[in-house]
Amino acid sequence: MKKYLIFAAVLLLAGGLFAQDKDLEAIKKAGVWKVGTEGTYPPFTFHDASGKLVGFDVEIAQEVGKKLGVKTEFVEGKWDGLIAGVDVRRYDAVVNEVTITEARKAKYDFSDSYIVSKAVLIVKADNSTIHSFADVKGKKLGQSLTSNFGKLAKDNGAEVVAVDGFNQSIDLLLSGRIDGTFNDSLSYYDFAKQKPDAKLKIAASQSDVDAQGILVRKGESKLLSALNKALADLKADGTYAKISQKYFGADVSK
């Protein structure tokens, strides 16, 4: 009886592992991989004036689909329930600027990072006194008070001027009412791409980065390997650089 129970347990474990690693096969058979995304988060995933779903993440997902040899089908949803959508198999993966964190890795797997963000210090282009984070001591910085960037400004001795968000801080900076602002590098690159004539620059960047990856269900090692190969191929053949320049005017992979 004991041997039978052990044998049954081994069969159940093996069966579970086999069932887990079937997503890539199912995707290939269906000829499509389904991707969860918001559709309301420019420039990553949003609808253009014609109503078409576009964006950096959208194009990355589409190109990954081509490398897998399948079509890409997007399933849109609100952020609050987006990641949970993979649990109920609404889609095969989430491509929506999902930051790779230890907490998320405990429940899901991630591809290699395909984009990173970091804190940058933005000042006017003619500023000759601020060159590092330490240089903001005693300077006026426009920040959302409860944000990590606001804390970063305070930790470096800046006088924090409360703002509602990125756009207001940029307006205050351009008008000369503040000396600078800490913000996300991707937000700045997007702004600079949209308004290349704005007289601003990045004075300093944080060394630590937040890496984003494609989120999939745990145990899908074959799918994960295929995604990583697809992303590596996109970088090797220049496709990634083209998409990155299109949306940010910079290489946002590192």
Short mmCIF file of the C-alpha atoms (twelve columns), coordinates in Angstrom:
data_MODEL
# 
_entry.id   MODEL 
# 
loop_
_atom_site.group_PDB 
_atom_site.id 
_atom_site.type_symbol 
_atom_site.label_atom_id 
_atom_site.label_alt_id 
_atom_site.label_comp_id 
_atom_site.label_asym_id 
_atom_site.label_seq_id 
_atom_site.Cartn_x 
_atom_site.Cartn_y 
_atom_site.Cartn_z 
_atom_site.pdbx_PDB_model_num 
ATOM 1   C CA . MET A 1   0.000  0.000  0.000   1 
ATOM 2   C CA . LYS A 2   2.819  2.376  0.947   1 
ATOM 3   C CA . LYS A 3   4.652  1.684  -2.324  1 
ATOM 4   C CA . TYR A 4   1.428  2.288  -4.249  1 
ATOM 5   C CA . LEU A 5   0.897  5.661  -2.583  1 
ATOM 6   C CA . ILE A 6   4.461  6.742  -3.319  1 
ATOM 7   C CA . PHE A 7   4.114  5.626  -6.949  1 
ATOM 8   C CA . ALA A 8   0.809  7.517  -7.277  1 
ATOM 9   C CA . ALA A 9   2.364  10.662 -5.802  1 
ATOM 10  C CA . VAL A 10  5.244  10.488 -8.288  1 
ATOM 11  C CA . LEU A 11  2.779  10.100 -11.176 1 
ATOM 12  C CA . LEU A 12  0.748  13.084 -9.982  1 
ATOM 13  C CA . LEU A 13  3.874  15.223 -9.644  1 
ATOM 14  C CA . ALA A 14  5.142  14.220 -13.069 1 
ATOM 15  C CA . GLY A 15  1.718  14.825 -14.576 1 
ATOM 16  C CA . GLY A 16  1.521  18.251 -12.976 1 
ATOM 17  C CA . LEU A 17  4.929  19.236 -14.253 1 
ATOM 18  C CA . PHE A 18  4.074  17.998 -17.739 1 
ATOM 19  C CA . ALA A 19  0.784  19.894 -17.729 1 
ATOM 20  C CA . GLN A 20  2.542  23.054 -16.603 1 
ATOM 21  C CA . ASP A 21  4.977  23.127 -19.500 1 
ATOM 22  C CA . LYS A 22  2.402  22.944 -22.306 1 
ATOM 23  C CA . ASP A 23  1.787  26.621 -23.113 1 
ATOM 24  C CA . LEU A 24  4.314  26.921 -25.953 1 
ATOM 25  C CA . GLU A 25  2.912  23.813 -27.626 1 
ATOM 26  C CA . ALA A 26  -0.630 25.179 -27.320 1 
ATOM 27  C CA . ILE A 27  0.430  28.562 -28.725 1 
ATOM 28  C CA . LYS A 28  2.120  26.950 -31.714 1 
ATOM 29  C CA . LYS A 29  -0.899 24.747 -32.355 1 
ATOM 30  C CA . ALA A 30  -3.321 27.679 -32.168 1 
ATOM 31  C CA . GLY A 31  -1.078 29.887 -34.291 1 
ATOM 32  C CA . VAL A 32  -1.577 32.806 -31.906 1 
ATOM 33  C CA . TRP A 33  -0.283 33.978 -28.560 1 
ATOM 34  C CA . LYS A 34  -2.622 36.015 -26.410 1 
ATOM 35  C CA . VAL A 35  -1.158 39.005 -24.594 1 
ATOM 36  C CA . GLY A 36  -2.717 40.936 -21.725 1 
ATOM 37  C CA . THR A 37  -2.202 44.703 -21.803 1 
ATOM 38  C CA . GLU A 38  -3.902 47.888 -20.589 1 
ATOM 39  C CA . GLY A 39  -4.291 49.922 -23.768 1 
ATOM 40  C CA . THR A 40  -4.420 53.115 -21.710 1 
ATOM 41  C CA . TYR A 41  -0.750 53.649 -20.817 1 
ATOM 42  C CA . PRO A 42  1.093  55.755 -23.440 1 
ATOM 43  C CA . PRO A 43  3.653  55.458 -24.878 1 
ATOM 44  C CA . PHE A 44  3.711  51.778 -23.942 1 
ATOM 45  C CA . THR A 45  0.217  50.577 -24.792 1 
ATOM 46  C CA . PHE A 46  -2.538 52.951 -25.962 1 
ATOM 47  C CA . HIS A 47  -4.959 53.751 -28.780 1 
ATOM 48  C CA . ASP A 48  -4.011 56.281 -31.443 1 
ATOM 49  C CA . ALA A 49  -6.383 58.802 -33.031 1 
ATOM 50  C CA . SER A 50  -7.803 56.114 -35.311 1 
ATOM 51  C CA . GLY A 51  -8.501 53.807 -32.375 1 
ATOM 52  C CA . LYS A 52  -5.713 51.366 -33.229 1 
ATOM 53  C CA . LEU A 53  -3.822 49.771 -30.338 1 
ATOM 54  C CA . VAL A 54  -0.223 50.981 -30.546 1 
ATOM 55  C CA . GLY A 55  2.797  51.585 -28.337 1 
ATOM 56  C CA . PHE A 56  6.250  50.358 -27.418 1 
ATOM 57  C CA . ASP A 57  5.037  47.258 -25.572 1 
ATOM 58  C CA . VAL A 58  2.515  46.534 -28.304 1 
ATOM 59  C CA . GLU A 59  5.192  46.477 -31.001 1 
ATOM 60  C CA . ILE A 60  7.562  44.427 -28.859 1 
ATOM 61  C CA . ALA A 61  4.832  41.836 -28.286 1 
ATOM 62  C CA . GLN A 62  3.976  41.750 -31.990 1 
ATOM 63  C CA . GLU A 63  7.600  41.244 -32.986 1 
ATOM 64  C CA . VAL A 64  8.020  38.516 -30.359 1 
ATOM 65  C CA . GLY A 65  4.979  36.821 -31.886 1 
ATOM 66  C CA . LYS A 66  6.647  36.895 -35.300 1 
ATOM 67  C CA . LYS A 67  9.760  35.266 -33.833 1 
ATOM 68  C CA . LEU A 68  7.551  32.557 -32.318 1 
ATOM 69  C CA . GLY A 69  5.942  32.085 -35.735 1 
ATOM 70  C CA . VAL A 70  2.446  33.046 -34.568 1 
ATOM 71  C CA . LYS A 71  0.064  35.989 -34.638 1 
ATOM 72  C CA . THR A 72  -0.320 38.263 -31.603 1 
ATOM 73  C CA . GLU A 73  -3.764 38.803 -30.114 1 
ATOM 74  C CA . PHE A 74  -4.186 41.468 -27.418 1 
ATOM 75  C CA . VAL A 75  -6.652 41.232 -24.561 1 
ATOM 76  C CA . GLU A 76  -7.112 44.575 -22.832 1 
ATOM 77  C CA . GLY A 77  -7.901 45.019 -19.171 1 
ATOM 78  C CA . LYS A 78  -7.459 47.315 -16.203 1 
ATOM 79  C CA . TRP A 79  -4.158 47.171 -14.353 1 
ATOM 80  C CA . ASP A 80  -5.694 45.982 -11.076 1 
ATOM 81  C CA . GLY A 81  -6.692 42.651 -12.601 1 
ATOM 82  C CA . LEU A 82  -4.239 42.434 -15.469 1 
ATOM 83  C CA . ILE A 83  -1.651 40.110 -13.940 1 
ATOM 84  C CA . ALA A 84  -4.309 37.865 -12.419 1 
ATOM 85  C CA . GLY A 85  -5.586 37.279 -15.960 1 
ATOM 86  C CA . VAL A 86  -2.782 34.799 -16.598 1 
ATOM 87  C CA . ASP A 87  -3.976 32.715 -13.632 1 
ATOM 88  C CA . VAL A 88  -7.366 32.120 -15.247 1 
ATOM 89  C CA . ARG A 89  -5.762 31.692 -18.680 1 
ATOM 90  C CA . ARG A 90  -7.375 34.713 -20.300 1 
ATOM 91  C CA . TYR A 91  -4.031 35.096 -22.059 1 
ATOM 92  C CA . ASP A 92  -0.575 33.548 -22.207 1 
ATOM 93  C CA . ALA A 93  1.450  36.507 -20.962 1 
ATOM 94  C CA . VAL A 94  1.345  40.124 -19.836 1 
ATOM 95  C CA . VAL A 95  3.353  42.715 -21.761 1 
ATOM 96  C CA . ASN A 96  2.635  45.980 -19.981 1 
ATOM 97  C CA . GLU A 97  5.747  47.435 -18.341 1 
ATOM 98  C CA . VAL A 98  5.547  44.927 -15.504 1 
ATOM 99  C CA . THR A 99  8.485  45.505 -13.170 1 
ATOM 100 C CA . ILE A 100 10.365 42.363 -12.155 1 
ATOM 101 C CA . THR A 101 10.140 42.140 -8.357  1 
ATOM 102 C CA . GLU A 102 10.897 39.375 -5.869  1 
ATOM 103 C CA . ALA A 103 7.267  39.366 -4.725  1 
ATOM 104 C CA . ARG A 104 5.998  38.801 -8.270  1 
ATOM 105 C CA . LYS A 105 8.697  36.213 -9.021  1 
ATOM 106 C CA . ALA A 106 7.364  34.116 -6.145  1 
ATOM 107 C CA . LYS A 107 4.154  33.519 -8.124  1 
ATOM 108 C CA . TYR A 108 5.073  34.160 -11.783 1 
ATOM 109 C CA . ASP A 109 8.012  33.818 -14.126 1 
ATOM 110 C CA . PHE A 110 9.561  36.630 -16.141 1 
ATOM 111 C CA . SER A 111 11.442 36.795 -19.394 1 
ATOM 112 C CA . ASP A 112 14.762 38.553 -19.563 1 
ATOM 113 C CA . SER A 113 14.332 42.300 -19.146 1 
ATOM 114 C CA . TYR A 114 13.399 44.130 -22.347 1 
ATOM 115 C CA . ILE A 115 13.304 47.676 -20.936 1 
ATOM 116 C CA . VAL A 116 14.592 49.432 -17.830 1 
ATOM 117 C CA . SER A 117 13.763 52.650 -16.027 1 
ATOM 118 C CA . LYS A 118 15.701 54.660 -13.459 1 
ATOM 119 C CA . ALA A 119 15.530 57.903 -11.558 1 
ATOM 120 C CA . VAL A 120 17.022 60.865 -13.426 1 
ATOM 121 C CA . LEU A 121 17.607 64.468 -12.400 1 
ATOM 122 C CA . ILE A 122 16.160 66.850 -14.986 1 
ATOM 123 C CA . VAL A 123 17.304 70.481 -15.189 1 
ATOM 124 C CA . LYS A 124 17.258 73.295 -17.732 1 
ATOM 125 C CA . ALA A 125 19.709 72.877 -20.578 1 
ATOM 126 C CA . ASP A 126 21.725 75.948 -19.572 1 
ATOM 127 C CA . ASN A 127 22.089 74.892 -15.915 1 
ATOM 128 C CA . SER A 128 25.786 74.834 -15.037 1 
ATOM 129 C CA . THR A 129 25.587 74.252 -11.273 1 
ATOM 130 C CA . ILE A 130 23.785 70.930 -10.930 1 
ATOM 131 C CA . HIS A 131 25.780 67.905 -12.076 1 
ATOM 132 C CA . SER A 132 24.925 65.251 -9.475  1 
ATOM 133 C CA . PHE A 133 22.224 64.272 -6.996  1 
ATOM 134 C CA . ALA A 134 24.263 65.882 -4.208  1 
ATOM 135 C CA . ASP A 135 24.122 69.234 -6.021  1 
ATOM 136 C CA . VAL A 136 20.380 69.607 -5.346  1 
ATOM 137 C CA . LYS A 137 20.993 70.439 -1.682  1 
ATOM 138 C CA . GLY A 138 19.193 73.701 -0.988  1 
ATOM 139 C CA . LYS A 139 17.713 73.794 -4.511  1 
ATOM 140 C CA . LYS A 140 14.003 73.841 -5.358  1 
ATOM 141 C CA . LEU A 141 12.771 70.597 -6.906  1 
ATOM 142 C CA . GLY A 142 9.231  69.975 -8.132  1 
ATOM 143 C CA . GLN A 143 8.002  66.614 -6.849  1 
ATOM 144 C CA . SER A 144 4.873  64.701 -5.908  1 
ATOM 145 C CA . LEU A 145 5.183  64.654 -2.133  1 
ATOM 146 C CA . THR A 146 4.281  60.995 -1.640  1 
ATOM 147 C CA . SER A 147 6.352  59.605 -4.518  1 
ATOM 148 C CA . ASN A 148 9.710  57.850 -4.331  1 
ATOM 149 C CA . PHE A 149 11.114 60.782 -6.291  1 
ATOM 150 C CA . GLY A 150 9.903  63.184 -3.621  1 
ATOM 151 C CA . LYS A 151 11.702 61.136 -0.983  1 
ATOM 152 C CA . LEU A 152 14.829 61.100 -3.139  1 
ATOM 153 C CA . ALA A 153 14.737 64.905 -3.333  1 
ATOM 154 C CA . LYS A 154 14.321 65.246 0.434   1 
ATOM 155 C CA . ASP A 155 17.068 62.712 1.140   1 
ATOM 156 C CA . ASN A 156 19.448 64.817 -0.943  1 
ATOM 157 C CA . GLY A 157 18.579 68.031 0.921   1 
ATOM 158 C CA . ALA A 158 16.406 69.698 -1.711  1 
ATOM 159 C CA . GLU A 159 13.557 72.085 -0.976  1 
ATOM 160 C CA . VAL A 160 10.548 70.237 -2.345  1 
ATOM 161 C CA . VAL A 161 7.863  72.158 -4.233  1 
ATOM 162 C CA . ALA A 162 4.678  70.085 -4.390  1 
ATOM 163 C CA . VAL A 163 3.367  69.203 -7.867  1 
ATOM 164 C CA . ASP A 164 0.585  66.985 -9.183  1 
ATOM 165 C CA . GLY A 165 2.811  65.051 -11.542 1 
ATOM 166 C CA . PHE A 166 5.439  65.014 -14.277 1 
ATOM 167 C CA . ASN A 167 3.813  67.604 -16.552 1 
ATOM 168 C CA . GLN A 168 3.445  70.212 -13.832 1 
ATOM 169 C CA . SER A 169 7.024  69.764 -12.684 1 
ATOM 170 C CA . ILE A 170 8.231  70.265 -16.266 1 
ATOM 171 C CA . ASP A 171 6.118  73.419 -16.641 1 
ATOM 172 C CA . LEU A 172 7.576  74.875 -13.433 1 
ATOM 173 C CA . LEU A 173 11.093 73.961 -14.522 1 
ATOM 174 C CA . LEU A 174 10.761 75.555 -17.947 1 
ATOM 175 C CA . SER A 175 9.347  78.735 -16.391 1 
ATOM 176 C CA . GLY A 176 12.279 78.932 -13.976 1 
ATOM 177 C CA . ARG A 177 10.212 78.545 -10.804 1 
ATOM 178 C CA . ILE A 178 12.127 75.429 -9.740  1 
ATOM 179 C CA . ASP A 179 15.704 74.271 -10.308 1 
ATOM 180 C CA . GLY A 180 14.977 70.714 -11.301 1 
ATOM 181 C CA . THR A 181 12.966 67.541 -10.778 1 
ATOM 182 C CA . PHE A 182 13.645 63.896 -10.126 1 
ATOM 183 C CA . ASN A 183 11.591 61.657 -12.357 1 
ATOM 184 C CA . ASP A 184 11.490 58.444 -14.329 1 
ATOM 185 C CA . SER A 185 13.890 58.162 -17.261 1 
ATOM 186 C CA . LEU A 186 11.221 56.712 -19.568 1 
ATOM 187 C CA . SER A 187 8.860  59.608 -18.867 1 
ATOM 188 C CA . TYR A 188 11.640 62.047 -19.738 1 
ATOM 189 C CA . TYR A 189 12.598 60.228 -22.943 1 
ATOM 190 C CA . ASP A 190 8.952  60.201 -24.018 1 
ATOM 191 C CA . PHE A 191 8.656  63.940 -23.305 1 
ATOM 192 C CA . ALA A 192 11.899 64.734 -25.133 1 
ATOM 193 C CA . LYS A 193 10.713 62.713 -28.120 1 
ATOM 194 C CA . GLN A 194 7.440  64.633 -28.229 1 
ATOM 195 C CA . LYS A 195 9.032  68.039 -27.598 1 
ATOM 196 C CA . PRO A 196 12.622 67.941 -28.878 1 
ATOM 197 C CA . ASP A 197 12.960 71.732 -28.728 1 
ATOM 198 C CA . ALA A 198 12.385 71.916 -24.965 1 
ATOM 199 C CA . LYS A 199 15.517 73.307 -23.321 1 
ATOM 200 C CA . LEU A 200 16.015 70.543 -20.778 1 
ATOM 201 C CA . LYS A 201 18.625 67.888 -20.053 1 
ATOM 202 C CA . ILE A 202 19.421 65.006 -17.721 1 
ATOM 203 C CA . ALA A 203 22.051 66.185 -15.240 1 
ATOM 204 C CA . ALA A 204 22.514 62.858 -13.448 1 
ATOM 205 C CA . SER A 205 21.105 59.331 -13.394 1 
ATOM 206 C CA . GLN A 206 20.620 56.764 -10.657 1 
ATOM 207 C CA . SER A 207 22.822 53.683 -10.981 1 
ATOM 208 C CA . ASP A 208 20.096 51.264 -9.844  1 
ATOM 209 C CA . VAL A 209 17.445 50.416 -12.418 1 
ATOM 210 C CA . ASP A 210 13.971 48.894 -12.407 1 
ATOM 211 C CA . ALA A 211 13.807 46.134 -15.005 1 
ATOM 212 C CA . GLN A 212 10.611 45.145 -16.807 1 
ATOM 213 C CA . GLY A 213 9.909  41.783 -18.409 1 
ATOM 214 C CA . ILE A 214 7.220  39.627 -19.995 1 
ATOM 215 C CA . LEU A 215 5.202  37.907 -17.260 1 
ATOM 216 C CA . VAL A 216 4.050  34.308 -17.718 1 
ATOM 217 C CA . ARG A 217 2.703  31.487 -15.578 1 
ATOM 218 C CA . LYS A 218 5.095  29.535 -13.365 1 
ATOM 219 C CA . GLY A 219 6.563  26.380 -14.796 1 
ATOM 220 C CA . GLU A 220 6.439  27.314 -18.486 1 
ATOM 221 C CA . SER A 221 10.159 26.796 -19.103 1 
ATOM 222 C CA . LYS A 222 9.798  26.095 -22.832 1 
ATOM 223 C CA . LEU A 223 7.746  29.246 -23.399 1 
ATOM 224 C CA . LEU A 224 10.160 31.265 -21.283 1 
ATOM 225 C CA . SER A 225 13.154 30.028 -23.297 1 
ATOM 226 C CA . ALA A 226 11.369 30.848 -26.552 1 
ATOM 227 C CA . LEU A 227 10.526 34.365 -25.324 1 
ATOM 228 C CA . ASN A 228 14.105 35.008 -24.228 1 
ATOM 229 C CA . LYS A 229 15.425 33.834 -27.588 1 
ATOM 230 C CA . ALA A 230 12.909 36.040 -29.398 1 
ATOM 231 C CA . LEU A 231 13.922 39.105 -27.374 1 
ATOM 232 C CA . ALA A 232 17.624 38.389 -27.938 1 
ATOM 233 C CA . ASP A 233 17.021 38.019 -31.681 1 
ATOM 234 C CA . LEU A 234 15.101 41.320 -31.790 1 
ATOM 235 C CA . LYS A 235 18.074 43.077 -30.246 1 
ATOM 236 C CA . ALA A 236 20.564 41.305 -32.486 1 
ATOM 237 C CA . ASP A 237 18.782 42.088 -35.763 1 
ATOM 238 C CA . GLY A 238 18.165 45.772 -34.953 1 
ATOM 239 C CA . THR A 239 14.379 45.515 -34.580 1 
ATOM 240 C CA . TYR A 240 14.484 46.438 -30.901 1 
ATOM 241 C CA . ALA A 241 16.651 49.509 -31.547 1 
ATOM 242 C CA . LYS A 242 14.226 50.703 -34.227 1 
ATOM 243 C CA . ILE A 243 11.214 50.440 -31.890 1 
ATOM 244 C CA . SER A 244 13.134 52.031 -29.014 1 
ATOM 245 C CA . GLN A 245 14.168 55.006 -31.130 1 
ATOM 246 C CA . LYS A 246 10.625 55.371 -32.486 1 
ATOM 247 C CA . TYR A 247 9.069  55.810 -29.055 1 
ATOM 248 C CA . PHE A 248 11.888 57.216 -26.929 1 
ATOM 249 C CA . GLY A 249 14.674 58.454 -29.182 1 
ATOM 250 C CA . ALA A 250 17.069 56.434 -27.020 1 
ATOM 251 C CA . ASP A 251 18.125 52.899 -26.153 1 
ATOM 252 C CA . VAL A 252 15.878 51.960 -23.210 1 
ATOM 253 C CA . SER A 253 17.205 48.419 -22.776 1 
ATOM 254 C CA . LYS A 254 19.921 49.350 -20.268 1 
# 
